[in-house]
Each structure stands twice: as C-alpha cells, then as structure tokens.
Amino acid sequence: MSSGVAVEVRNLTKVYGGGVVGVSDLTFAIREGEIYGLIGPNGSGKTTTLRIIATLIKPTSGFAKVFGVDVVKEPLKVRQLVNYLPEEAGAYRDLTGYDFIRFMLSLRFSGRRLEEAVSEAIEIAGLGSTLKRPVRTYSKGMKRLLALSTVLASRPRLLILDEPTTGLDVERSIQVRQIIARYNREYGITVLLSSHNMLEVENLCHRVGILYRGKLVAEGSVEELKVRTGSRNLEEVFMRVRG
C-alpha cells in the first residue's frame, strides 16, 4: 500500500434545504491503495460523503480532494480519476446487458482498450447468455452485477461503492468481495465504500470510519477499533462508540 494520500476530506459540511445536516465538520483521509469503509445507520451521512467526493453534489463548506484535485474547483478532472456505483444504480431497460456494458465503457475507452474492458466486464458480471436479454428482464441482483462489472472494468484510480453487494445472494456477495479485493491488490485501485453489512466491512476494509448523525465518531482498523472498545465484532464497536 502506498503512503500517498488518495482522498483528503477536511471540515466537510453539507446542509440541505430546511436545515437538514448531511455531514458536519467531517475530516478524514484515505491512503493510496487502501480499502476504506464508511459505516453508520441510515441518515448518518455516508451517501452524502460519497456523492460529494464523486462530484455529484457540492459541500456547504470545507473541501474534499481526490489525488490532490479539488472536487468543487476541478470536477471534470476528478471524474477522470474516479468511478462511482450508487446504491440504486440504474440501467437502460431496453438495452441488452451486453449493449449496456459496451455503452457505459465507451464513455471512457475506445478502440482496443474498449474491447478489452468489455471482455473484462463480461467476465466479472458472469451472466453468460443472459447478457443477450433486455435489462428490463433482469432481477435486482443481476442489474447490480451488471453495473458493478462496468465500474470495476474501467479501473479508476478511486472506486467509490455505495452498498456494493445490495440485492445479491450470499454466494454472489462473496464473489463480489473477492473481485474488489483482487482489483485493489493487483491494480492498486483505491476503494471507498459504504455498507450496512458489518461482516463485509470486517473482511474487506483496511480501515473503517464510523459516522453517526453526520459526524465521524471513530476511525481505525477493525482490530484497533475492537481492542479500543473491548468489542468482539464491528457491530459491538458501533453500538459502543455511538454512546
């Protein structure tokens, strides 16, 4: 793992209309080549944080940088460095799975590199002849695999995943975690993910940040957090640090 900084978040605050606070004075950093997990209950600020870093929404104050590039001042440059899988990733219903993969990857690649990426995504998705069918016939889990295959095959420097295994059965979830770990290990892709699956976070993440009511209440490796709080697992850690 590199010692360089992939993501720097400093005093980040997002206040929505009506005074609803998404995140409040949030500060953390992700090392290059790290898998970093954000956990917390619904409404804790996880998705807000991911969307700011992915340049989809702007913070009210504070800043976030991706490999030194400010997400507000240079969003187009940041988008060349990242790829983002939202929790509810859509797909063009009338396209076949294959056409969806090819279309999404053609936004980033062309020529031989496009063909390589398409083949890679097909292998990741593992949907076989189903890729010839329209996406509207797919289950939620199949759509998830389809979308995930395109973001992984694009091999960004920073991969942002919001609930990456939602809608997948146990076997597919394990497979997806193994693929994410392999891409991190083999290609040095930095990963920022949020998940409600504590076992997933324990098995996958090098470090974890725990959000509660928009604030970072604890951070460290899973083992550090368990020792620090006298907990047996990450679920116990969360219950104790939130007070």
ZAVEX-865327 format. One record per residue (C-alpha): residue number from 1; x, y, z; chain; residue in one letter. Coordinates in pm, whole numbers, plus 50000, padded with zeros to 5 digits. Layout:
<sites>
{site NUM {X Y Z} 'A' 'A'}
...
</sites>
This chain:
<sites>
{site 1 {50000 50000 50000} 'A' 'M'}
{site 2 {50135 50343 49905} 'A' 'S'}
{site 3 {50188 50613 50165} 'A' 'S'}
{site 4 {50038 50877 49934} 'A' 'G'}
{site 5 {49701 51035 50003} 'A' 'V'}
{site 6 {49420 50936 49766} 'A' 'A'}
{site 7 {49135 51124 49934} 'A' 'V'}
{site 8 {49156 51419 50171} 'A' 'E'}
{site 9 {48839 51544 50338} 'A' 'V'}
{site 10 {48869 51849 50562} 'A' 'R'}
{site 11 {48597 52016 50774} 'A' 'N'}
{site 12 {48336 51897 50525} 'A' 'L'}
{site 13 {47982 52016 50596} 'A' 'T'}
{site 14 {47668 51972 50389} 'A' 'K'}
{site 15 {47340 52136 50491} 'A' 'V'}
{site 16 {47035 52061 50276} 'A' 'Y'}
{site 17 {46721 52270 50240} 'A' 'G'}
{site 18 {46526 52312 50559} 'A' 'G'}
{site 19 {46844 52299 50763} 'A' 'G'}
{site 20 {46887 51922 50739} 'A' 'V'}
{site 21 {47252 51839 50808} 'A' 'V'}
{site 22 {47404 51570 50585} 'A' 'G'}
{site 23 {47756 51581 50730} 'A' 'V'}
{site 24 {47909 51814 50986} 'A' 'S'}
{site 25 {48276 51919 51007} 'A' 'D'}
{site 26 {48391 51587 50867} 'A' 'L'}
{site 27 {48767 51524 50842} 'A' 'T'}
{site 28 {48945 51206 50731} 'A' 'F'}
{site 29 {49199 51083 50477} 'A' 'A'}
{site 30 {49234 50768 50268} 'A' 'I'}
{site 31 {49575 50636 50175} 'A' 'R'}
{site 32 {49650 50542 49816} 'A' 'E'}
{site 33 {49585 50172 49758} 'A' 'G'}
{site 34 {49363 50141 50066} 'A' 'E'}
{site 35 {49013 49996 50101} 'A' 'I'}
{site 36 {48834 50234 50336} 'A' 'Y'}
{site 37 {48485 50167 50467} 'A' 'G'}
{site 38 {48226 50414 50594} 'A' 'L'}
{site 39 {47964 50263 50821} 'A' 'I'}
{site 40 {47672 50405 51014} 'A' 'G'}
{site 41 {47291 50396 51026} 'A' 'P'}
{site 42 {47064 50544 50760} 'A' 'N'}
{site 43 {47089 50923 50766} 'A' 'G'}
{site 44 {47439 50924 50916} 'A' 'S'}
{site 45 {47595 51095 50613} 'A' 'G'}
{site 46 {47758 50807 50428} 'A' 'K'}
{site 47 {47595 50862 50089} 'A' 'T'}
{site 48 {47627 51241 50119} 'A' 'T'}
{site 49 {48002 51199 50171} 'A' 'T'}
{site 50 {48038 50962 49874} 'A' 'L'}
{site 51 {47836 51190 49646} 'A' 'R'}
{site 52 {48046 51495 49736} 'A' 'I'}
{site 53 {48369 51308 49666} 'A' 'I'}
{site 54 {48221 51181 49337} 'A' 'A'}
{site 55 {48143 51548 49242} 'A' 'T'}
{site 56 {47767 51487 49226} 'A' 'L'}
{site 57 {47679 51741 49495} 'A' 'I'}
{site 58 {47868 52037 49641} 'A' 'K'}
{site 59 {47951 52082 50008} 'A' 'P'}
{site 60 {47825 52380 50204} 'A' 'T'}
{site 61 {48172 52433 50349} 'A' 'S'}
{site 62 {48503 52256 50385} 'A' 'G'}
{site 63 {48667 52068 50100} 'A' 'F'}
{site 64 {48745 51728 49953} 'A' 'A'}
{site 65 {49036 51640 49724} 'A' 'K'}
{site 66 {49099 51329 49516} 'A' 'V'}
{site 67 {49470 51275 49449} 'A' 'F'}
{site 68 {49519 51644 49524} 'A' 'G'}
{site 69 {49242 51763 49291} 'A' 'V'}
{site 70 {48963 51970 49449} 'A' 'D'}
{site 71 {48621 51817 49381} 'A' 'V'}
{site 72 {48448 52157 49358} 'A' 'V'}
{site 73 {48712 52357 49170} 'A' 'K'}
{site 74 {48805 52085 48916} 'A' 'E'}
{site 75 {48516 51836 48899} 'A' 'P'}
{site 76 {48587 51724 48540} 'A' 'L'}
{site 77 {48943 51631 48632} 'A' 'K'}
{site 78 {48821 51441 48936} 'A' 'V'}
{site 79 {48572 51245 48723} 'A' 'R'}
{site 80 {48863 51117 48515} 'A' 'Q'}
{site 81 {49011 50967 48831} 'A' 'L'}
{site 82 {48702 50806 48987} 'A' 'V'}
{site 83 {48409 50583 48910} 'A' 'N'}
{site 84 {48104 50568 49132} 'A' 'Y'}
{site 85 {47847 50296 49190} 'A' 'L'}
{site 86 {47544 50439 49374} 'A' 'P'}
{site 87 {47324 50222 49594} 'A' 'E'}
{site 88 {47044 50233 49337} 'A' 'E'}
{site 89 {47236 50216 49012} 'A' 'A'}
{site 90 {47003 50233 48715} 'A' 'G'}
{site 91 {47041 50070 48376} 'A' 'A'}
{site 92 {46886 50139 48039} 'A' 'Y'}
{site 93 {46592 49900 48043} 'A' 'R'}
{site 94 {46565 49843 47669} 'A' 'D'}
{site 95 {46933 49773 47611} 'A' 'L'}
{site 96 {47064 49420 47634} 'A' 'T'}
{site 97 {47311 49355 47913} 'A' 'G'}
{site 98 {47591 49339 47657} 'A' 'Y'}
{site 99 {47490 49668 47496} 'A' 'D'}
{site 100 {47472 49832 47839} 'A' 'F'}
{site 101 {47827 49721 47922} 'A' 'I'}
{site 102 {47957 49839 47588} 'A' 'R'}
{site 103 {47779 50175 47610} 'A' 'F'}
{site 104 {47898 50253 47963} 'A' 'M'}
{site 105 {48259 50163 47889} 'A' 'L'}
{site 106 {48257 50354 47558} 'A' 'S'}
{site 107 {48219 50671 47766} 'A' 'L'}
{site 108 {48574 50611 47889} 'A' 'R'}
{site 109 {48751 50399 47629} 'A' 'F'}
{site 110 {48776 50340 47256} 'A' 'S'}
{site 111 {48944 50102 47016} 'A' 'G'}
{site 112 {49137 49807 47155} 'A' 'R'}
{site 113 {49116 49930 47515} 'A' 'R'}
{site 114 {48736 49936 47486} 'A' 'L'}
{site 115 {48726 49578 47360} 'A' 'E'}
{site 116 {48949 49466 47647} 'A' 'E'}
{site 117 {48733 49644 47904} 'A' 'A'}
{site 118 {48411 49498 47759} 'A' 'V'}
{site 119 {48555 49145 47777} 'A' 'S'}
{site 120 {48668 49210 48133} 'A' 'E'}
{site 121 {48324 49335 48238} 'A' 'A'}
{site 122 {48152 49035 48080} 'A' 'I'}
{site 123 {48376 48805 48283} 'A' 'E'}
{site 124 {48311 48998 48606} 'A' 'I'}
{site 125 {47934 49001 48557} 'A' 'A'}
{site 126 {47925 48625 48500} 'A' 'G'}
{site 127 {47578 48646 48346} 'A' 'L'}
{site 128 {47653 48432 48042} 'A' 'G'}
{site 129 {47387 48421 47770} 'A' 'S'}
{site 130 {47161 48639 47987} 'A' 'T'}
{site 131 {47358 48937 47852} 'A' 'L'}
{site 132 {47167 48896 47526} 'A' 'K'}
{site 133 {46838 48976 47703} 'A' 'R'}
{site 134 {46698 49325 47771} 'A' 'P'}
{site 135 {46793 49468 48109} 'A' 'V'}
{site 136 {46422 49508 48197} 'A' 'R'}
{site 137 {46405 49128 48234} 'A' 'T'}
{site 138 {46684 49121 48496} 'A' 'Y'}
{site 139 {46643 49074 48869} 'A' 'S'}
{site 140 {46773 49341 49108} 'A' 'K'}
{site 141 {47080 49131 49179} 'A' 'G'}
{site 142 {47156 49083 48809} 'A' 'M'}
{site 143 {47129 49457 48748} 'A' 'K'}
{site 144 {47368 49511 49038} 'A' 'R'}
{site 145 {47624 49275 48889} 'A' 'L'}
{site 146 {47587 49443 48550} 'A' 'L'}
{site 147 {47653 49790 48690} 'A' 'A'}
{site 148 {47934 49672 48915} 'A' 'L'}
{site 149 {48109 49500 48626} 'A' 'S'}
{site 150 {48138 49826 48431} 'A' 'T'}
{site 151 {48281 50032 48718} 'A' 'V'}
{site 152 {48538 49764 48802} 'A' 'L'}
{site 153 {48641 49709 48440} 'A' 'A'}
{site 154 {48700 50084 48400} 'A' 'S'}
{site 155 {48984 50050 48655} 'A' 'R'}
{site 156 {48966 50402 48801} 'A' 'P'}
{site 157 {49228 50527 49045} 'A' 'R'}
{site 158 {48949 50567 49302} 'A' 'L'}
{site 159 {48650 50335 49309} 'A' 'L'}
{site 160 {48352 50463 49512} 'A' 'I'}
{site 161 {48096 50198 49603} 'A' 'L'}
{site 162 {47770 50260 49789} 'A' 'D'}
{site 163 {47640 49929 49928} 'A' 'E'}
{site 164 {47822 49722 49661} 'A' 'P'}
{site 165 {47651 49389 49735} 'A' 'T'}
{site 166 {47294 49507 49792} 'A' 'T'}
{site 167 {47044 49272 49627} 'A' 'G'}
{site 168 {47298 48989 49589} 'A' 'L'}
{site 169 {47272 48645 49745} 'A' 'D'}
{site 170 {47545 48514 49977} 'A' 'V'}
{site 171 {47741 48335 49706} 'A' 'E'}
{site 172 {47743 48635 49472} 'A' 'R'}
{site 173 {47827 48871 49760} 'A' 'S'}
{site 174 {48134 48666 49848} 'A' 'I'}
{site 175 {48235 48662 49481} 'A' 'Q'}
{site 176 {48200 49042 49453} 'A' 'V'}
{site 177 {48407 49100 49767} 'A' 'R'}
{site 178 {48679 48876 49629} 'A' 'Q'}
{site 179 {48680 49068 49300} 'A' 'I'}
{site 180 {48702 49406 49477} 'A' 'I'}
{site 181 {48992 49279 49690} 'A' 'A'}
{site 182 {49168 49141 49382} 'A' 'R'}
{site 183 {49136 49466 49187} 'A' 'Y'}
{site 184 {49268 49657 49485} 'A' 'N'}
{site 185 {49561 49418 49523} 'A' 'R'}
{site 186 {49654 49366 49156} 'A' 'E'}
{site 187 {49588 49712 49013} 'A' 'Y'}
{site 188 {49639 49930 49320} 'A' 'G'}
{site 189 {49286 50072 49293} 'A' 'I'}
{site 190 {49189 50273 49599} 'A' 'T'}
{site 191 {48840 50184 49720} 'A' 'V'}
{site 192 {48598 50391 49926} 'A' 'L'}
{site 193 {48283 50202 50015} 'A' 'L'}
{site 194 {47983 50226 50242} 'A' 'S'}
{site 195 {47798 49921 50365} 'A' 'S'}
{site 196 {47544 49811 50624} 'A' 'H'}
{site 197 {47699 49464 50611} 'A' 'N'}
{site 198 {47942 49466 50903} 'A' 'M'}
{site 199 {48087 49125 50809} 'A' 'L'}
{site 200 {48159 49259 50462} 'A' 'E'}
{site 201 {48342 49560 50605} 'A' 'V'}
{site 202 {48541 49346 50851} 'A' 'E'}
{site 203 {48655 49111 50575} 'A' 'N'}
{site 204 {48730 49372 50311} 'A' 'L'}
{site 205 {48840 49706 50458} 'A' 'C'}
{site 206 {49187 49808 50575} 'A' 'H'}
{site 207 {49039 50092 50782} 'A' 'R'}
{site 208 {48692 50199 50885} 'A' 'V'}
{site 209 {48530 50533 50965} 'A' 'G'}
{site 210 {48213 50527 51173} 'A' 'I'}
{site 211 {47960 50804 51106} 'A' 'L'}
{site 212 {47678 50898 51338} 'A' 'Y'}
{site 213 {47446 51194 51284} 'A' 'R'}
{site 214 {47682 51342 51027} 'A' 'G'}
{site 215 {47995 51322 51241} 'A' 'K'}
{site 216 {48293 51088 51243} 'A' 'L'}
{site 217 {48282 50924 51587} 'A' 'V'}
{site 218 {48560 50665 51545} 'A' 'A'}
{site 219 {48822 50558 51292} 'A' 'E'}
{site 220 {49088 50288 51262} 'A' 'G'}
{site 221 {49145 49931 51151} 'A' 'S'}
{site 222 {48880 49683 51257} 'A' 'V'}
{site 223 {49120 49523 51504} 'A' 'E'}
{site 224 {49219 49859 51651} 'A' 'E'}
{site 225 {48855 49954 51699} 'A' 'L'}
{site 226 {48770 49621 51861} 'A' 'K'}
{site 227 {49062 49646 52105} 'A' 'V'}
{site 228 {48994 50012 52180} 'A' 'R'}
{site 229 {48630 49946 52270} 'A' 'T'}
{site 230 {48662 49595 52409} 'A' 'G'}
{site 231 {48431 49460 52142} 'A' 'S'}
{site 232 {48406 49119 51976} 'A' 'R'}
{site 233 {48298 49247 51636} 'A' 'N'}
{site 234 {48227 49561 51437} 'A' 'L'}
{site 235 {47858 49567 51534} 'A' 'E'}
{site 236 {47956 49593 51901} 'A' 'E'}
{site 237 {48212 49861 51816} 'A' 'V'}
{site 238 {47943 50071 51652} 'A' 'F'}
{site 239 {47699 50036 51939} 'A' 'M'}
{site 240 {47965 50144 52188} 'A' 'R'}
{site 241 {48120 50438 52003} 'A' 'V'}
{site 242 {47786 50598 51926} 'A' 'R'}
{site 243 {47727 50622 52301} 'A' 'G'}
</sites>
